[in-house]
Each structure stands twice: as C-alpha cells, then as structure tokens.
Amino acid sequence: MSRVCIYHNPRCSKSRQALALLEQQGEELEVIHYIDTPPDSATLSALLQQLGLGARDLMRKGEDTYKELKLDNPDLSEAELVQAMVDYPRLIERPIVIRDGKAIIARPPEKVLELYA
C-alpha cells in the first residue's frame, strides 16, 4: 500500500472532494493543512519540480494578494514567487496530491484518479 500526501484546504470544496476520492482508495493519507502549516521554500521548490511547473503556474492569480503584491510582474524571479507563496499560502493552487513520487494539482478533483491509472 502506498502513502499519499495531499496539501489540503478544508474550506475549499474542490479540496474536500479530492480528499474524499482519496479516502475511497483505502490508502494511508498524510493530510497537510497548508494554510496552517505552509511548506517552506525548499519543500515548495521540490513540489514545483515534481509537478513540472514554474512558480507562477502554481499561483492562484485571482487572489487579492496576488494583485496587491503585483505578482504578475515578469521581472520577479522564481525564488521571489516561491517566497510569496511561503509568506501567503493562500496563493498556492489546491489541492496538490503526491503518490509514488508523482504530483498533480487535483483540479478537477477527479484528476486524483490519474495517480491510480
């Protein structure tokens, strides 16, 4: 049996739906409430590598904080964008699910099933 990790926000309906689908798979789950315990920059950088994404691709661009901090500025470095997500975890797209070294953003929630294909 594999161990599955989900970066979860219980206030998000899509995150709750993804968690429910994972629970149905019967595997041991590690649930990280990333708003309360945000990943550090090294962890977030590793997640980005697993996801195959740049930092801006993992950001919730509709968040007020994204606009207030002018994170759409193309001159910002990857490190600056990662640090913004560490400082303001609500900027992180959710949920992120990791299984057997493969990571996905589970939007829509049914996308978690791709980890079992």
Backbone as XML, in Angstrom:
<?xml version="1.0"?>
<chain id="A" units="angstrom">
  <residue number="1" name="MET">
    <atom name="N" x="0.840" y="-1.182" z="0.000"/>
    <atom name="CA" x="0.000" y="0.000" z="0.000"/>
    <atom name="C" x="0.884" y="1.244" z="0.000"/>
  </residue>
  <residue number="2" name="SER">
    <atom name="N" x="0.549" y="2.198" z="-0.845"/>
    <atom name="CA" x="1.303" y="3.437" z="-0.968"/>
    <atom name="C" x="0.852" y="4.440" z="0.089"/>
  </residue>
  <residue number="3" name="ARG">
    <atom name="N" x="1.685" y="5.429" z="0.267"/>
    <atom name="CA" x="1.303" y="6.561" z="1.105"/>
    <atom name="C" x="1.021" y="7.726" z="0.174"/>
  </residue>
  <residue number="4" name="VAL">
    <atom name="N" x="-0.066" y="8.409" z="0.424"/>
    <atom name="CA" x="-0.490" y="9.528" z="-0.401"/>
    <atom name="C" x="-0.496" y="10.772" z="0.468"/>
  </residue>
  <residue number="5" name="CYS">
    <atom name="N" x="-0.008" y="11.856" z="-0.099"/>
    <atom name="CA" x="0.038" y="13.133" z="0.607"/>
    <atom name="C" x="-0.850" y="14.123" z="-0.146"/>
  </residue>
  <residue number="6" name="ILE">
    <atom name="N" x="-1.664" y="14.865" z="0.600"/>
    <atom name="CA" x="-2.494" y="15.910" z="-0.006"/>
    <atom name="C" x="-2.272" y="17.211" z="0.751"/>
  </residue>
  <residue number="7" name="TYR">
    <atom name="N" x="-1.958" y="18.254" z="-0.008"/>
    <atom name="CA" x="-1.908" y="19.605" z="0.532"/>
    <atom name="C" x="-3.336" y="20.120" z="0.413"/>
  </residue>
  <residue number="8" name="HIS">
    <atom name="N" x="-3.980" y="20.245" z="1.565"/>
    <atom name="CA" x="-5.433" y="20.360" z="1.642"/>
    <atom name="C" x="-5.848" y="21.651" z="2.335"/>
  </residue>
  <residue number="9" name="ASN">
    <atom name="N" x="-6.924" y="22.242" z="1.820"/>
    <atom name="CA" x="-7.573" y="23.369" z="2.481"/>
    <atom name="C" x="-9.013" y="22.941" z="2.729"/>
  </residue>
  <residue number="10" name="PRO">
    <atom name="N" x="-9.372" y="22.661" z="3.990"/>
    <atom name="CA" x="-10.720" y="22.160" z="4.281"/>
    <atom name="C" x="-11.835" y="23.143" z="3.937"/>
  </residue>
  <residue number="11" name="ARG">
    <atom name="N" x="-11.516" y="24.400" z="3.713"/>
    <atom name="CA" x="-12.537" y="25.381" z="3.349"/>
    <atom name="C" x="-12.838" y="25.364" z="1.852"/>
  </residue>
  <residue number="12" name="CYS">
    <atom name="N" x="-12.044" y="24.626" z="1.081"/>
    <atom name="CA" x="-12.201" y="24.571" z="-0.376"/>
    <atom name="C" x="-12.993" y="23.318" z="-0.761"/>
  </residue>
  <residue number="13" name="SER">
    <atom name="N" x="-14.087" y="23.496" z="-1.479"/>
    <atom name="CA" x="-14.931" y="22.351" z="-1.844"/>
    <atom name="C" x="-14.180" y="21.387" z="-2.762"/>
  </residue>
  <residue number="14" name="LYS">
    <atom name="N" x="-13.370" y="21.887" z="-3.674"/>
    <atom name="CA" x="-12.614" y="21.002" z="-4.574"/>
    <atom name="C" x="-11.596" y="20.181" z="-3.796"/>
  </residue>
  <residue number="15" name="SER">
    <atom name="N" x="-10.987" y="20.788" z="-2.809"/>
    <atom name="CA" x="-10.022" y="20.074" z="-1.976"/>
    <atom name="C" x="-10.735" y="18.993" z="-1.154"/>
  </residue>
  <residue number="16" name="ARG">
    <atom name="N" x="-11.896" y="19.319" z="-0.619"/>
    <atom name="CA" x="-12.674" y="18.328" z="0.147"/>
    <atom name="C" x="-13.097" y="17.165" z="-0.746"/>
  </residue>
  <residue number="17" name="GLN">
    <atom name="N" x="-13.504" y="17.462" z="-1.980"/>
    <atom name="CA" x="-13.909" y="16.409" z="-2.914"/>
    <atom name="C" x="-12.729" y="15.508" z="-3.263"/>
  </residue>
  <residue number="18" name="ALA">
    <atom name="N" x="-11.570" y="16.107" z="-3.490"/>
    <atom name="CA" x="-10.373" y="15.312" z="-3.804"/>
    <atom name="C" x="-10.003" y="14.422" z="-2.619"/>
  </residue>
  <residue number="19" name="LEU">
    <atom name="N" x="-10.078" y="14.962" z="-1.415"/>
    <atom name="CA" x="-9.772" y="14.177" z="-0.222"/>
    <atom name="C" x="-10.734" y="12.997" z="-0.093"/>
  </residue>
  <residue number="20" name="ALA">
    <atom name="N" x="-12.011" y="13.223" z="-0.356"/>
    <atom name="CA" x="-12.995" y="12.135" z="-0.283"/>
    <atom name="C" x="-12.672" y="11.039" z="-1.297"/>
  </residue>
  <residue number="21" name="LEU">
    <atom name="N" x="-12.280" y="11.419" z="-2.506"/>
    <atom name="CA" x="-11.906" y="10.427" z="-3.522"/>
    <atom name="C" x="-10.677" y="9.637" z="-3.081"/>
  </residue>
  <residue number="22" name="LEU">
    <atom name="N" x="-9.723" y="10.312" z="-2.476"/>
    <atom name="CA" x="-8.525" y="9.623" z="-1.985"/>
    <atom name="C" x="-8.874" y="8.650" z="-0.867"/>
  </residue>
  <residue number="23" name="GLU">
    <atom name="N" x="-9.752" y="9.070" z="0.031"/>
    <atom name="CA" x="-10.150" y="8.195" z="1.138"/>
    <atom name="C" x="-10.802" y="6.923" z="0.624"/>
  </residue>
  <residue number="24" name="GLN">
    <atom name="N" x="-11.520" y="7.025" z="-0.494"/>
    <atom name="CA" x="-12.167" y="5.851" z="-1.094"/>
    <atom name="C" x="-11.151" y="4.847" z="-1.628"/>
  </residue>
  <residue number="25" name="GLN">
    <atom name="N" x="-9.930" y="5.298" z="-1.891"/>
    <atom name="CA" x="-8.900" y="4.405" z="-2.426"/>
    <atom name="C" x="-8.309" y="3.503" z="-1.343"/>
  </residue>
  <residue number="26" name="GLY">
    <atom name="N" x="-8.536" y="3.854" z="-0.087"/>
    <atom name="CA" x="-8.121" y="2.989" z="1.019"/>
    <atom name="C" x="-6.645" y="3.035" z="1.360"/>
  </residue>
  <residue number="27" name="GLU">
    <atom name="N" x="-5.932" y="4.031" z="0.876"/>
    <atom name="CA" x="-4.509" y="4.127" z="1.191"/>
    <atom name="C" x="-4.302" y="5.038" z="2.401"/>
  </residue>
  <residue number="28" name="GLU">
    <atom name="N" x="-3.138" y="4.903" z="3.013"/>
    <atom name="CA" x="-2.783" y="5.769" z="4.123"/>
    <atom name="C" x="-2.573" y="7.183" z="3.578"/>
  </residue>
  <residue number="29" name="LEU">
    <atom name="N" x="-3.227" y="8.138" z="4.222"/>
    <atom name="CA" x="-3.164" y="9.523" z="3.760"/>
    <atom name="C" x="-2.413" y="10.397" z="4.750"/>
  </residue>
  <residue number="30" name="GLU">
    <atom name="N" x="-1.570" y="11.251" z="4.222"/>
    <atom name="CA" x="-0.970" y="12.323" z="5.011"/>
    <atom name="C" x="-1.651" y="13.598" z="4.535"/>
  </residue>
  <residue number="31" name="VAL">
    <atom name="N" x="-2.394" y="14.234" z="5.420"/>
    <atom name="CA" x="-3.132" y="15.443" z="5.074"/>
    <atom name="C" x="-2.392" y="16.633" z="5.678"/>
  </residue>
  <residue number="32" name="ILE">
    <atom name="N" x="-1.947" y="17.508" z="4.802"/>
    <atom name="CA" x="-1.229" y="18.700" z="5.246"/>
    <atom name="C" x="-2.145" y="19.901" z="5.038"/>
  </residue>
  <residue number="33" name="HIS">
    <atom name="N" x="-2.513" y="20.524" z="6.135"/>
    <atom name="CA" x="-3.329" y="21.742" z="6.077"/>
    <atom name="C" x="-2.361" y="22.899" z="5.828"/>
  </residue>
  <residue number="34" name="TYR">
    <atom name="N" x="-2.096" y="23.142" z="4.550"/>
    <atom name="CA" x="-1.003" y="24.031" z="4.173"/>
    <atom name="C" x="-1.242" y="25.494" z="4.534"/>
  </residue>
  <residue number="35" name="ILE">
    <atom name="N" x="-2.476" y="25.869" z="4.813"/>
    <atom name="CA" x="-2.729" y="27.243" z="5.250"/>
    <atom name="C" x="-2.181" y="27.425" z="6.667"/>
  </residue>
  <residue number="36" name="ASP">
    <atom name="N" x="-2.382" y="26.411" z="7.514"/>
    <atom name="CA" x="-1.908" y="26.465" z="8.902"/>
    <atom name="C" x="-0.419" y="26.155" z="9.010"/>
  </residue>
  <residue number="37" name="THR">
    <atom name="N" x="0.059" y="25.238" z="8.181"/>
    <atom name="CA" x="1.479" y="24.848" z="8.198"/>
    <atom name="C" x="2.011" y="24.903" z="6.766"/>
  </residue>
  <residue number="38" name="PRO">
    <atom name="N" x="2.305" y="26.109" z="6.289"/>
    <atom name="CA" x="2.740" y="26.254" z="4.901"/>
    <atom name="C" x="4.090" y="25.587" z="4.664"/>
  </residue>
  <residue number="39" name="PRO">
    <atom name="N" x="4.282" y="25.085" z="3.444"/>
    <atom name="CA" x="5.578" y="24.497" z="3.112"/>
    <atom name="C" x="6.650" y="25.584" z="3.089"/>
  </residue>
  <residue number="40" name="ASP">
    <atom name="N" x="7.876" y="25.197" z="3.441"/>
    <atom name="CA" x="8.979" y="26.152" z="3.327"/>
    <atom name="C" x="9.401" y="26.237" z="1.865"/>
  </residue>
  <residue number="41" name="SER">
    <atom name="N" x="10.333" y="27.126" z="1.574"/>
    <atom name="CA" x="10.701" y="27.344" z="0.174"/>
    <atom name="C" x="11.329" y="26.104" z="-0.459"/>
  </residue>
  <residue number="42" name="ALA">
    <atom name="N" x="12.110" y="25.341" z="0.306"/>
    <atom name="CA" x="12.723" y="24.126" z="-0.253"/>
    <atom name="C" x="11.652" y="23.092" z="-0.604"/>
  </residue>
  <residue number="43" name="THR">
    <atom name="N" x="10.676" y="22.919" z="0.279"/>
    <atom name="CA" x="9.589" y="21.971" z="0.027"/>
    <atom name="C" x="8.766" y="22.415" z="-1.173"/>
  </residue>
  <residue number="44" name="LEU">
    <atom name="N" x="8.464" y="23.693" z="-1.228"/>
    <atom name="CA" x="7.668" y="24.215" z="-2.338"/>
    <atom name="C" x="8.422" y="24.085" z="-3.661"/>
  </residue>
  <residue number="45" name="SER">
    <atom name="N" x="9.711" y="24.344" z="-3.638"/>
    <atom name="CA" x="10.520" y="24.175" z="-4.862"/>
    <atom name="C" x="10.533" y="22.716" z="-5.312"/>
  </residue>
  <residue number="46" name="ALA">
    <atom name="N" x="10.624" y="21.799" z="-4.358"/>
    <atom name="CA" x="10.590" y="20.371" z="-4.693"/>
    <atom name="C" x="9.225" y="19.993" z="-5.272"/>
  </residue>
  <residue number="47" name="LEU">
    <atom name="N" x="8.154" y="20.528" z="-4.706"/>
    <atom name="CA" x="6.813" y="20.272" z="-5.245"/>
    <atom name="C" x="6.694" y="20.777" z="-6.679"/>
  </residue>
  <residue number="48" name="LEU">
    <atom name="N" x="7.209" y="21.969" z="-6.920"/>
    <atom name="CA" x="7.159" y="22.524" z="-8.275"/>
    <atom name="C" x="7.890" y="21.618" z="-9.254"/>
  </residue>
  <residue number="49" name="GLN">
    <atom name="N" x="9.020" y="21.085" z="-8.821"/>
    <atom name="CA" x="9.779" y="20.181" z="-9.686"/>
    <atom name="C" x="8.970" y="18.911" z="-9.965"/>
  </residue>
  <residue number="50" name="GLN">
    <atom name="N" x="8.350" y="18.355" z="-8.919"/>
    <atom name="CA" x="7.528" y="17.152" z="-9.111"/>
    <atom name="C" x="6.354" y="17.426" z="-10.039"/>
  </residue>
  <residue number="51" name="LEU">
    <atom name="N" x="5.777" y="18.620" z="-9.913"/>
    <atom name="CA" x="4.633" y="18.987" z="-10.742"/>
    <atom name="C" x="5.045" y="19.354" z="-12.172"/>
  </residue>
  <residue number="52" name="GLY">
    <atom name="N" x="6.319" y="19.701" z="-12.339"/>
    <atom name="CA" x="6.781" y="20.144" z="-13.645"/>
    <atom name="C" x="6.271" y="21.530" z="-13.995"/>
  </residue>
  <residue number="53" name="LEU">
    <atom name="N" x="6.140" y="22.380" z="-12.971"/>
    <atom name="CA" x="5.589" y="23.719" z="-13.160"/>
    <atom name="C" x="6.563" y="24.787" z="-12.687"/>
  </residue>
  <residue number="54" name="GLY">
    <atom name="N" x="6.381" y="25.985" z="-13.213"/>
    <atom name="CA" x="7.047" y="27.154" z="-12.673"/>
    <atom name="C" x="6.212" y="27.701" z="-11.524"/>
  </residue>
  <residue number="55" name="ALA">
    <atom name="N" x="6.812" y="28.540" z="-10.711"/>
    <atom name="CA" x="6.127" y="29.059" z="-9.523"/>
    <atom name="C" x="4.822" y="29.777" z="-9.869"/>
  </residue>
  <residue number="56" name="ARG">
    <atom name="N" x="4.856" y="30.598" z="-10.892"/>
    <atom name="CA" x="3.645" y="31.361" z="-11.237"/>
    <atom name="C" x="2.504" y="30.427" z="-11.652"/>
  </residue>
  <residue number="57" name="ASP">
    <atom name="N" x="2.843" y="29.271" z="-12.230"/>
    <atom name="CA" x="1.822" y="28.315" z="-12.654"/>
    <atom name="C" x="1.089" y="27.687" z="-11.472"/>
  </residue>
  <residue number="58" name="LEU">
    <atom name="N" x="1.676" y="27.752" z="-10.288"/>
    <atom name="CA" x="1.059" y="27.171" z="-9.098"/>
    <atom name="C" x="0.286" y="28.213" z="-8.294"/>
  </residue>
  <residue number="59" name="MET">
    <atom name="N" x="0.298" y="29.443" z="-8.760"/>
    <atom name="CA" x="-0.330" y="30.527" z="-8.001"/>
    <atom name="C" x="-1.779" y="30.735" z="-8.408"/>
  </residue>
  <residue number="60" name="ARG">
    <atom name="N" x="-2.564" y="31.063" z="-7.405"/>
    <atom name="CA" x="-3.966" y="31.424" z="-7.619"/>
    <atom name="C" x="-4.010" y="32.908" z="-7.992"/>
  </residue>
  <residue number="61" name="LYS">
    <atom name="N" x="-4.088" y="33.156" z="-9.272"/>
    <atom name="CA" x="-3.964" y="34.520" z="-9.779"/>
    <atom name="C" x="-5.183" y="35.391" z="-9.467"/>
  </residue>
  <residue number="62" name="GLY">
    <atom name="N" x="-6.279" y="34.786" z="-9.074"/>
    <atom name="CA" x="-7.470" y="35.547" z="-8.722"/>
    <atom name="C" x="-7.478" y="36.057" z="-7.289"/>
  </residue>
  <residue number="63" name="GLU">
    <atom name="N" x="-6.513" y="35.626" z="-6.497"/>
    <atom name="CA" x="-6.446" y="36.067" z="-5.103"/>
    <atom name="C" x="-6.082" y="37.549" z="-5.038"/>
  </residue>
  <residue number="64" name="ASP">
    <atom name="N" x="-6.713" y="38.259" z="-4.089"/>
    <atom name="CA" x="-6.405" y="39.681" z="-3.905"/>
    <atom name="C" x="-4.921" y="39.887" z="-3.628"/>
  </residue>
  <residue number="65" name="THR">
    <atom name="N" x="-4.327" y="39.003" z="-2.852"/>
    <atom name="CA" x="-2.912" y="39.123" z="-2.504"/>
    <atom name="C" x="-2.047" y="39.092" z="-3.751"/>
  </residue>
  <residue number="66" name="TYR">
    <atom name="N" x="-2.405" y="38.268" z="-4.716"/>
    <atom name="CA" x="-1.649" y="38.189" z="-5.978"/>
    <atom name="C" x="-1.622" y="39.563" z="-6.647"/>
  </residue>
  <residue number="67" name="LYS">
    <atom name="N" x="-2.783" y="40.199" z="-6.662"/>
    <atom name="CA" x="-2.891" y="41.510" z="-7.300"/>
    <atom name="C" x="-2.200" y="42.584" z="-6.468"/>
  </residue>
  <residue number="68" name="GLU">
    <atom name="N" x="-2.421" y="42.560" z="-5.155"/>
    <atom name="CA" x="-1.836" y="43.570" z="-4.264"/>
    <atom name="C" x="-0.313" y="43.546" z="-4.299"/>
  </residue>
  <residue number="69" name="LEU">
    <atom name="N" x="0.269" y="42.363" z="-4.377"/>
    <atom name="CA" x="1.726" y="42.236" z="-4.396"/>
    <atom name="C" x="2.311" y="42.364" z="-5.804"/>
  </residue>
  <residue number="70" name="LYS">
    <atom name="N" x="1.418" y="42.564" z="-6.787"/>
    <atom name="CA" x="1.838" y="42.704" z="-8.191"/>
    <atom name="C" x="2.702" y="41.517" z="-8.639"/>
  </residue>
  <residue number="71" name="LEU">
    <atom name="N" x="2.217" y="40.314" z="-8.311"/>
    <atom name="CA" x="2.967" y="39.101" z="-8.628"/>
    <atom name="C" x="2.928" y="38.743" z="-10.109"/>
  </residue>
  <residue number="72" name="ASP">
    <atom name="N" x="2.168" y="39.503" z="-10.894"/>
    <atom name="CA" x="2.180" y="39.301" z="-12.336"/>
    <atom name="C" x="3.379" y="39.989" z="-12.993"/>
  </residue>
  <residue number="73" name="ASN">
    <atom name="N" x="4.181" y="40.681" z="-12.208"/>
    <atom name="CA" x="5.373" y="41.373" z="-12.712"/>
    <atom name="C" x="6.349" y="40.345" z="-13.290"/>
  </residue>
  <residue number="74" name="PRO">
    <atom name="N" x="6.638" y="40.402" z="-14.594"/>
    <atom name="CA" x="7.523" y="39.405" z="-15.201"/>
    <atom name="C" x="8.971" y="39.489" z="-14.722"/>
  </residue>
  <residue number="75" name="ASP">
    <atom name="N" x="9.328" y="40.570" z="-14.045"/>
    <atom name="CA" x="10.699" y="40.705" z="-13.542"/>
    <atom name="C" x="10.945" y="39.935" z="-12.250"/>
  </residue>
  <residue number="76" name="LEU">
    <atom name="N" x="9.879" y="39.419" z="-11.626"/>
    <atom name="CA" x="10.050" y="38.657" z="-10.388"/>
    <atom name="C" x="10.697" y="37.309" z="-10.688"/>
  </residue>
  <residue number="77" name="SER">
    <atom name="N" x="11.632" y="36.919" z="-9.855"/>
    <atom name="CA" x="12.323" y="35.641" z="-10.036"/>
    <atom name="C" x="11.478" y="34.498" z="-9.483"/>
  </residue>
  <residue number="78" name="GLU">
    <atom name="N" x="11.849" y="33.281" z="-9.851"/>
    <atom name="CA" x="11.191" y="32.086" z="-9.301"/>
    <atom name="C" x="11.295" y="32.099" z="-7.774"/>
  </residue>
  <residue number="79" name="ALA">
    <atom name="N" x="12.474" y="32.446" z="-7.268"/>
    <atom name="CA" x="12.677" y="32.468" z="-5.813"/>
    <atom name="C" x="11.749" y="33.476" z="-5.136"/>
  </residue>
  <residue number="80" name="GLU">
    <atom name="N" x="11.547" y="34.626" z="-5.757"/>
    <atom name="CA" x="10.646" y="35.633" z="-5.179"/>
    <atom name="C" x="9.201" y="35.142" z="-5.198"/>
  </residue>
  <residue number="81" name="LEU">
    <atom name="N" x="8.814" y="34.474" z="-6.272"/>
    <atom name="CA" x="7.452" y="33.942" z="-6.363"/>
    <atom name="C" x="7.238" y="32.820" z="-5.352"/>
  </residue>
  <residue number="82" name="VAL">
    <atom name="N" x="8.220" y="31.945" z="-5.199"/>
    <atom name="CA" x="8.134" y="30.871" z="-4.205"/>
    <atom name="C" x="8.011" y="31.481" z="-2.816"/>
  </residue>
  <residue number="83" name="GLN">
    <atom name="N" x="8.824" y="32.487" z="-2.526"/>
    <atom name="CA" x="8.769" y="33.113" z="-1.204"/>
    <atom name="C" x="7.400" y="33.749" z="-0.948"/>
  </residue>
  <residue number="84" name="ALA">
    <atom name="N" x="6.791" y="34.316" z="-1.974"/>
    <atom name="CA" x="5.444" y="34.888" z="-1.821"/>
    <atom name="C" x="4.452" y="33.806" z="-1.409"/>
  </residue>
  <residue number="85" name="MET">
    <atom name="N" x="4.574" y="32.606" z="-1.995"/>
    <atom name="CA" x="3.664" y="31.511" z="-1.625"/>
    <atom name="C" x="3.947" y="31.004" z="-0.215"/>
  </residue>
  <residue number="86" name="VAL">
    <atom name="N" x="5.205" y="31.032" z="0.202"/>
    <atom name="CA" x="5.546" y="30.649" z="1.573"/>
    <atom name="C" x="4.932" y="31.661" z="2.543"/>
  </residue>
  <residue number="87" name="ASP">
    <atom name="N" x="5.069" y="32.940" z="2.220"/>
    <atom name="CA" x="4.556" y="34.003" z="3.092"/>
    <atom name="C" x="3.039" y="34.102" z="3.068"/>
  </residue>
  <residue number="88" name="TYR">
    <atom name="N" x="2.443" y="33.777" z="1.935"/>
    <atom name="CA" x="0.989" y="33.887" z="1.745"/>
    <atom name="C" x="0.476" y="32.578" z="1.141"/>
  </residue>
  <residue number="89" name="PRO">
    <atom name="N" x="0.328" y="31.529" z="1.967"/>
    <atom name="CA" x="-0.015" y="30.205" z="1.422"/>
    <atom name="C" x="-1.345" y="30.143" z="0.690"/>
  </residue>
  <residue number="90" name="ARG">
    <atom name="N" x="-2.223" y="31.106" z="0.897"/>
    <atom name="CA" x="-3.486" y="31.104" z="0.149"/>
    <atom name="C" x="-3.251" y="31.267" z="-1.351"/>
  </residue>
  <residue number="91" name="LEU">
    <atom name="N" x="-2.065" y="31.717" z="-1.722"/>
    <atom name="CA" x="-1.720" y="31.858" z="-3.138"/>
    <atom name="C" x="-1.501" y="30.519" z="-3.825"/>
  </residue>
  <residue number="92" name="ILE">
    <atom name="N" x="-1.279" y="29.461" z="-3.051"/>
    <atom name="CA" x="-0.966" y="28.148" z="-3.617"/>
    <atom name="C" x="-2.238" y="27.494" z="-4.157"/>
  </residue>
  <residue number="93" name="GLU">
    <atom name="N" x="-2.188" y="27.080" z="-5.411"/>
    <atom name="CA" x="-3.311" y="26.349" z="-6.009"/>
    <atom name="C" x="-3.512" y="25.051" z="-5.251"/>
  </residue>
  <residue number="94" name="ARG">
    <atom name="N" x="-4.736" y="24.619" z="-5.139"/>
    <atom name="CA" x="-5.042" y="23.438" z="-4.341"/>
    <atom name="C" x="-6.064" y="22.568" z="-5.038"/>
  </residue>
  <residue number="95" name="PRO">
    <atom name="N" x="-6.144" y="21.349" z="-4.589"/>
    <atom name="CA" x="-5.218" y="20.614" z="-3.734"/>
    <atom name="C" x="-4.065" y="20.025" z="-4.556"/>
  </residue>
  <residue number="96" name="ILE">
    <atom name="N" x="-2.936" y="19.863" z="-3.914"/>
    <atom name="CA" x="-1.796" y="19.176" z="-4.525"/>
    <atom name="C" x="-1.759" y="17.783" z="-3.911"/>
  </residue>
  <residue number="97" name="VAL">
    <atom name="N" x="-1.657" y="16.769" z="-4.755"/>
    <atom name="CA" x="-1.641" y="15.380" z="-4.293"/>
    <atom name="C" x="-0.375" y="14.710" z="-4.809"/>
  </residue>
  <residue number="98" name="ILE">
    <atom name="N" x="0.282" y="13.970" z="-3.925"/>
    <atom name="CA" x="1.508" y="13.253" z="-4.290"/>
    <atom name="C" x="1.315" y="11.777" z="-3.969"/>
  </residue>
  <residue number="99" name="ARG">
    <atom name="N" x="1.651" y="10.939" z="-4.941"/>
    <atom name="CA" x="1.607" y="9.479" z="-4.745"/>
    <atom name="C" x="2.742" y="8.864" z="-5.552"/>
  </residue>
  <residue number="100" name="ASP">
    <atom name="N" x="3.512" y="8.036" z="-4.898"/>
    <atom name="CA" x="4.621" y="7.333" z="-5.554"/>
    <atom name="C" x="5.536" y="8.291" z="-6.323"/>
  </residue>
  <residue number="101" name="GLY">
    <atom name="N" x="5.822" y="9.444" z="-5.730"/>
    <atom name="CA" x="6.742" y="10.391" z="-6.339"/>
    <atom name="C" x="6.156" y="11.234" z="-7.451"/>
  </residue>
  <residue number="102" name="LYS">
    <atom name="N" x="4.886" y="11.011" z="-7.782"/>
    <atom name="CA" x="4.220" y="11.794" z="-8.821"/>
    <atom name="C" x="3.263" y="12.779" z="-8.157"/>
  </residue>
  <residue number="103" name="ALA">
    <atom name="N" x="3.296" y="14.024" z="-8.604"/>
    <atom name="CA" x="2.443" y="15.056" z="-8.018"/>
    <atom name="C" x="1.513" y="15.630" z="-9.085"/>
  </residue>
  <residue number="104" name="ILE">
    <atom name="N" x="0.310" y="15.993" z="-8.654"/>
    <atom name="CA" x="-0.661" y="16.643" z="-9.535"/>
    <atom name="C" x="-1.410" y="17.710" z="-8.747"/>
  </residue>
  <residue number="105" name="ILE">
    <atom name="N" x="-1.978" y="18.635" z="-9.478"/>
    <atom name="CA" x="-2.959" y="19.551" z="-8.903"/>
    <atom name="C" x="-4.309" y="18.925" z="-9.234"/>
  </residue>
  <residue number="106" name="ALA">
    <atom name="N" x="-5.069" y="18.591" z="-8.224"/>
    <atom name="CA" x="-6.323" y="17.856" z="-8.419"/>
    <atom name="C" x="-7.486" y="18.808" z="-8.706"/>
  </residue>
  <residue number="107" name="ARG">
    <atom name="N" x="-7.419" y="19.435" z="-9.846"/>
    <atom name="CA" x="-8.493" y="20.281" z="-10.336"/>
    <atom name="C" x="-8.773" y="19.860" z="-11.769"/>
  </residue>
  <residue number="108" name="PRO">
    <atom name="N" x="-9.897" y="19.286" z="-12.027"/>
    <atom name="CA" x="-10.977" y="18.950" z="-11.103"/>
    <atom name="C" x="-10.568" y="17.824" z="-10.153"/>
  </residue>
  <residue number="109" name="PRO">
    <atom name="N" x="-11.325" y="17.638" z="-9.068"/>
    <atom name="CA" x="-10.960" y="16.639" z="-8.057"/>
    <atom name="C" x="-10.758" y="15.235" z="-8.613"/>
  </residue>
  <residue number="110" name="GLU">
    <atom name="N" x="-11.498" y="14.873" z="-9.647"/>
    <atom name="CA" x="-11.390" y="13.535" z="-10.230"/>
    <atom name="C" x="-10.002" y="13.264" z="-10.814"/>
  </residue>
  <residue number="111" name="LYS">
    <atom name="N" x="-9.242" y="14.303" z="-10.977"/>
    <atom name="CA" x="-7.890" y="14.157" z="-11.526"/>
    <atom name="C" x="-7.022" y="13.290" z="-10.602"/>
  </residue>
  <residue number="112" name="VAL">
    <atom name="N" x="-7.361" y="13.183" z="-9.308"/>
    <atom name="CA" x="-6.567" y="12.339" z="-8.401"/>
    <atom name="C" x="-6.580" y="10.890" z="-8.875"/>
  </residue>
  <residue number="113" name="LEU">
    <atom name="N" x="-7.612" y="10.492" z="-9.573"/>
    <atom name="CA" x="-7.701" y="9.108" z="-10.041"/>
    <atom name="C" x="-6.636" y="8.785" z="-11.070"/>
  </residue>
  <residue number="114" name="GLU">
    <atom name="N" x="-6.071" y="9.817" z="-11.716"/>
    <atom name="CA" x="-4.968" y="9.608" z="-12.664"/>
    <atom name="C" x="-3.749" y="9.008" z="-11.965"/>
  </residue>
  <residue number="115" name="LEU">
    <atom name="N" x="-3.622" y="9.261" z="-10.674"/>
    <atom name="CA" x="-2.490" y="8.716" z="-9.911"/>
    <atom name="C" x="-2.619" y="7.209" z="-9.705"/>
  </residue>
  <residue number="116" name="TYR">
    <atom name="N" x="-3.788" y="6.671" z="-10.014"/>
    <atom name="CA" x="-4.048" y="5.235" z="-9.828"/>
    <atom name="C" x="-4.151" y="4.502" z="-11.159"/>
  </residue>
  <residue number="117" name="ALA">
    <atom name="N" x="-3.976" y="5.224" z="-12.262"/>
    <atom name="CA" x="-4.102" y="4.593" z="-13.585"/>
    <atom name="C" x="-2.861" y="3.808" z="-13.950"/>
  </residue>
</chain>
